[in-house]
Amino acid sequence: MKNFLSGILFCVLALSGFAQDSYVDSVRNEIASTDEDSVKVAIYKELFDYYIHYDNNEIADCYADTILLYSKKSNRKGLIAKAYFYKGIVKYIIGDYASSTKYYGYAEKEAKSIEDKRLLGLIYSGLGEIYRGFNNYEVAHYYFNEALKNMNDNQEAYAAVLVNIADLYYKEKNYDTTLILYDRALNITSTLNTQIAIYNNIAELQYVTGNIEEAKNNYSKMLSLLDENTDTYTFVSALNSISKIYIKEGEYDKAFESLKKVDSICNINTFNYIRLTLYENYHDLFIRLNDFEQANYYLEQYILLNDSIYSIEFKEQLDELENAHQREKSELELKIRDEEISHQKTLNAILLSIIAVVFIFITVIVFLLVKKSRLNKKLNKLNADLKQRDEEISSNLDYAREIQLGCMSNNLMDSNLKMFVLDRPKVVVGGDFYISQTKGDTTYVVVGDCTGHGISGGFLSVLGIKSVYAAIEKYDTLPEMASFINNEFCEIVSSAENLKGESLCLSMVRICGNELRFLGSKQKFWHVSDGEISEYKSSPAIMGSCSDTEFAEDIIRIKAGDVVFLSSDGYPDQFGAQGKLKYPRFRDLLVECSRMSPAEAKDFLSRELDLWRGDMEQTDDIMVVGIFI
């Protein structure tokens, strides 16, 4: 009893500072006016629901603990099972899926002992949600089907589980079964929000499978059920989706009217993801209308917004532009080659005709001269178009490089360190990056190497840069920063199938006084002191390949005159007439650099690289950072 009273006292004290509005005050007065535990539990459940509704999950978790304490005091298995279920709900919302699974398991055991099928159905549905989130579809199917077995007396809950199972089949690309389950759920439910969600899902499925007319019909049904004033977000989402269909079908007036309405609603609501899709639709619409100035304007707006909410769709659009350019270039070259072949065939025919009739020869020569003039004019125009498109692509690449450099310099603060940075991407945009930032009396220097180079590497580097800045702002130690960056990158690359295999290698240095701490992921670090160079190898783990990886740091004593170097693998991997440069020669060059000023060292490394490569093409992005103590 003493432990129970202590637990209640703790929960009451923890919650007393949060009850600010009149509703909560009135409910707490009800608690104070009753001695019945069952009444108190019911009131605490009201408060739990209240704070869940308003996304104050920490307070909701405290009320779930309070309900659990009272239920255990009264030893009522039904209340205990529900209390564990409430704990599972709030842990799932917070994102603590391991704890959520644990509490659902406790709830299942208690619910089975009293044969509470309704609660069992809800528990199994919650477990199915967790395993679906982990993409473990087989286990998710099992739990959702178990939920159905226990929900025969609750039609709305039964329909909701059918929708969840349909979503699983959709992810598995079993579209026929998906449609069947959506139709079953639609025939069962009478809840407006469920009907809206089902029409939306069916419309998306029809769109994916190319049944555009059906997709349009289902979006229209969805819009007919929506009220702009009560569910604004879903309303504008549906307008965005149907606008995309109008654009694809060439119904540009309807598309424009829908987009204008979305734009006006977004002006009074902060719907960043909706606005992102709006800019994308405007861009596609103006591309179709050949209004490239407006299309470019909305592409720029898309890029600016996308930079703040971490989207990779901008990368896909740039890739699409580049691929479109390459396709157009190939088509132009093929067309020119076909015309040249046709021209040559004509010449051959004329030469044969010359032997027979001089008159025909003269006539044909005149004809060919006229045709050749026309072909030359056409060829000159095609070449001019091709040059213009090349300039546009180059301009876009230069702009992407400016964005990348802007990200690297963002929040950059002056430090007392003398440094040089040799940054030579393979193409205009690269996957290597560096960051130097001072925090109090501590300076952090980071060199990163993302998978690939060019546009793809550049976009991955922007994601890496933002993760590093967030880690430096949030943590002080290198292992904590590395773990945070690794988990961030894992989450990013696991969010889309086409990002599987993408990774990040890092070298991180923390300098405070005469102590230097180094941590790396698949990259090396060099320390030159008194003319002697020491090489430190880092963890073989690559960031983005496995979450929750632990990283260790090395601690090095440094003194004035020492030089430390960070580098990606680009410099030692360059090829020349004598083969690959390799790390031994690279270390010798670093020792030479340690005897120079930072500016001289940078010029020296650049000259040596050019001498080594000669006429051979650069094979990878190059990033070398030297820090002179």
Helices and strands as residue ranges (DSSP letters): H 2-16, H 22-32, H 37-53, H 57-74, H 77-94, H 97-114, H 117-133, H 137-149, H 155-171, H 175-188, H 192-208, H 212-225, H 232-249, H 252-266, H 272-288, H 292-309, H 313-356, H 358-409, E 418-424, E 432-439, E 442-450, H 454-474, H 478-493, G 497-499, E 504-512, E 515-521, E 525-529, E 532-536, E 554-557, E 563-567, E 575-576, E 579-580, H 582-593, H 598-613, E 622-628
